[in-house]
Amino acid sequence: MGGDRIETMGEERAERKAAGPGSEPGYREFNGRHEFPSNMLHGILAFGMWIGPIHLNGLLLLLSLFLPFSKFLLVLGFLLIFVVLPIDPQSKFGRRLARYICRHICSYFPMTLHVEDIHAFHPDRAYVLGLEPHSVMPLGVVTLSGLTGFLPFPKIKLLGSSIALYIPFLRHMWTWLDVSPATRKNFSSLLDTGYSCIIVPGGVQEIFHMEHGCEIAFLKARKGFVRIAMEKGVPLVPVFSFGQSHAYKWWKPGGKLFLQFSRAIKFLPILFWGISGTPLPYQRPVHVVVGKPIEVKKNTQPTAEEVLEVHGQFVQALQDLFERHKARVGYAGIQLKII
């Protein structure tokens, strides 16, 4: 979707003021089901395209084990072609698919985006949006995407695990969904070129610490995104996604060896399931709340103490955001543990 169209959509939606906390003038609320009417079939197709490639690759490899060795190599070669096959990030076909996925996933749960102060964001600035928690999957990111057009960001990328962008079929879909490698070099480059960036600071390691019955934010040791924001002078924005932790049931092994293994492969193998044991998540409302930006003074060489101070501001802002909104969106009894 072009920048002009995103800005136009944002202006049109800004006219529809929603009652919010304290009825603040800048508060806006966008409900996915109201914005993008859908049905169960579209939701299934959208999820099939978003996460289906993971299961497709696993199924192909599993079935190929029962084939003669020559045919096994043929399947492997076929998959490797899609690892190196060039991708056009601006493919019209790919972008249409990506827009379809985002909009129907927003409608599926449904997802509701709450913006505390839409006037605090300017289309000509870049922002670093720190989304928590990761959960099994950070589903709430679709509400922040430029493909939904809720936020006034003409250029925005989601920083994700680099390994996912080497998985056949998945790499194509995620590239069209504006996912980009979560490397320091790429992060800095995107901010330099005016892109806002969505990052899940806890990353895949946060999955290892997940607990049933509470929300976990693995943040205390995650200061790299704060340092980069300071080096570029880009505001930090706390974002919390309520309800996405209930989209799937899950089980994961524990132990230091498993944690070391997941760090090595930058991926955490976990068993998760939704409706009737399938990868289709339960239809439970998800509320994504965007806090006010934290202004960050540009400092090309911040000290550890300076980074720690700004990091503390972000952590406190996230905690306050969680406490302000949890009762209103139906999660009054849930606690947030920041580790």
QUIWOLIN-V351895 format. One record per residue. N is the residue number from 0. PHI is phi as a letter, one per 40 degrees, with the letter a starting at -180 (999 if undefined). D_CENTER is the distance of its C-alpha to the mean C-alpha in Angstrom with 2 decimals. Layout:
n: [N	N]
phi: [PHI	PHI]
d_center: [D_CENTER	D_CENTER]
This chain:
n: [0	1	2	3	4	5	6	7	8	9	10	11	12	13	14	15	16	17	18	19	20	21	22	23	24	25	26	27	28	29	30	31	32	33	34	35	36	37	38	39	40	41	42	43	44	45	46	47	48	49	50	51	52	53	54	55	56	57	58	59	60	61	62	63	64	65	66	67	68	69	70	71	72	73	74	75	76	77	78	79	80	81	82	83	84	85	86	87	88	89	90	91	92	93	94	95	96	97	98	99	100	101	102	103	104	105	106	107	108	109	110	111	112	113	114	115	116	117	118	119	120	121	122	123	124	125	126	127	128	129	130	131	132	133	134	135	136	137	138	139	140	141	142	143	144	145	146	147	148	149	150	151	152	153	154	155	156	157	158	159	160	161	162	163	164	165	166	167	168	169	170	171	172	173	174	175	176	177	178	179	180	181	182	183	184	185	186	187	188	189	190	191	192	193	194	195	196	197	198	199	200	201	202	203	204	205	206	207	208	209	210	211	212	213	214	215	216	217	218	219	220	221	222	223	224	225	226	227	228	229	230	231	232	233	234	235	236	237	238	239	240	241	242	243	244	245	246	247	248	249	250	251	252	253	254	255	256	257	258	259	260	261	262	263	264	265	266	267	268	269	270	271	272	273	274	275	276	277	278	279	280	281	282	283	284	285	286	287	288	289	290	291	292	293	294	295	296	297	298	299	300	301	302	303	304	305	306	307	308	309	310	311	312	313	314	315	316	317	318	319	320	321	322	323	324	325	326	327	328	329	330	331	332	333	334	335	336	337	338]
phi: [999	c	c	c	c	c	c	c	c	c	c	c	c	c	c	c	c	b	c	b	d	g	f	c	d	c	c	b	b	b	c	d	c	c	c	b	d	a	a	c	c	c	c	c	c	c	c	c	c	c	b	d	d	c	c	c	c	c	c	c	c	c	c	c	c	c	c	d	d	c	c	c	c	c	c	c	c	c	c	c	d	c	c	b	c	d	b	c	d	b	d	c	c	c	c	c	c	c	c	c	c	c	c	c	c	d	c	d	c	c	b	b	c	b	b	c	a	c	c	c	b	b	d	c	b	c	b	b	c	c	c	b	c	c	f	c	a	c	d	c	c	c	c	c	c	c	c	c	g	c	c	c	b	c	b	a	b	b	c	b	d	c	c	c	c	b	c	d	g	c	c	c	c	c	c	c	c	g	c	b	d	c	b	d	c	c	d	c	c	c	c	c	c	g	c	c	b	c	b	b	d	c	f	c	c	c	d	c	c	d	b	c	g	a	c	b	b	c	b	d	c	b	b	d	c	c	c	c	c	c	c	c	g	b	c	c	b	c	b	b	b	c	g	c	c	b	c	b	c	a	a	a	c	b	h	c	c	c	c	c	c	c	c	c	c	f	a	b	c	a	c	a	a	b	d	f	g	c	c	c	c	c	c	b	d	b	b	b	b	b	c	c	c	c	c	b	c	c	a	c	b	c	c	c	c	c	c	c	c	c	d	c	c	c	c	c	c	c	c	c	c	c	c	c	b	c	c	c	c	g	b	c	c	c	b	b	b	b	b]
d_center: [18.43	20.67	20.40	23.48	22.18	18.97	21.32	23.73	21.29	20.13	23.84	24.76	22.24	23.17	26.61	25.56	25.53	24.39	26.08	23.99	24.75	28.07	27.89	26.63	27.20	23.76	21.85	20.10	18.66	17.22	17.53	15.97	19.14	21.38	19.72	19.31	22.02	21.47	22.87	22.25	23.14	20.60	17.87	19.18	19.33	15.79	14.49	17.26	16.13	12.42	13.25	17.02	17.64	16.96	19.69	21.83	22.13	23.04	25.55	27.13	27.66	29.05	31.44	32.53	33.87	36.58	37.63	40.35	39.26	39.73	37.42	34.84	34.89	34.60	31.37	30.02	31.13	29.50	26.08	26.69	27.42	23.88	22.66	24.68	24.91	24.05	21.19	21.57	18.20	20.02	21.67	22.57	22.31	18.89	17.53	19.23	17.62	14.07	15.07	16.61	13.61	11.35	14.42	15.75	12.71	12.72	16.40	16.43	15.65	16.02	13.13	14.50	13.20	15.58	16.25	18.95	20.54	19.66	22.75	21.38	19.20	21.07	20.22	22.17	20.19	17.13	14.78	12.46	9.81	9.33	6.94	8.75	9.39	7.74	10.22	11.18	7.83	4.64	5.97	5.87	3.39	6.62	8.78	7.97	8.61	12.21	12.97	13.21	15.09	14.74	14.44	17.26	15.48	17.33	15.43	11.73	9.66	6.33	7.94	7.88	10.91	13.99	15.64	13.36	14.67	18.13	17.96	20.25	19.03	15.35	15.50	16.90	14.45	11.33	13.42	14.22	10.63	10.58	8.95	11.27	12.67	11.82	15.55	17.54	19.51	16.77	14.93	18.37	19.34	16.52	17.40	21.03	20.68	19.19	15.50	13.11	10.21	6.75	6.93	6.56	10.39	11.46	10.06	11.76	14.81	13.54	13.84	17.47	18.09	16.76	19.60	20.60	21.39	19.41	16.06	15.67	14.11	15.25	15.90	19.63	19.74	16.64	18.32	17.61	14.93	17.52	20.29	18.79	18.14	21.77	23.13	21.84	22.56	19.16	18.23	15.61	13.74	12.92	10.33	10.68	9.56	12.95	13.85	10.95	12.96	15.75	14.33	15.83	18.85	18.78	21.14	20.89	23.79	24.50	26.58	26.48	27.19	24.12	21.96	23.77	23.26	19.48	19.52	21.83	19.82	16.39	15.38	16.29	18.29	17.99	19.66	17.79	19.08	18.95	21.69	24.96	23.47	21.35	17.67	17.49	15.78	18.01	18.10	17.49	16.41	13.00	13.31	10.72	12.97	12.93	15.77	18.29	17.87	19.73	22.10	22.53	25.82	25.79	27.15	27.28	28.49	27.33	29.06	27.50	28.83	27.31	23.82	24.36	25.41	22.38	20.07	22.11	21.63	17.83	18.09	20.74	18.91	15.95	18.69	20.58	17.73	17.30	21.09	21.65	19.55	19.56	22.99	22.50	19.58	21.48	20.44	23.43	24.30	21.06	21.13	18.57	19.63	18.65	19.90]
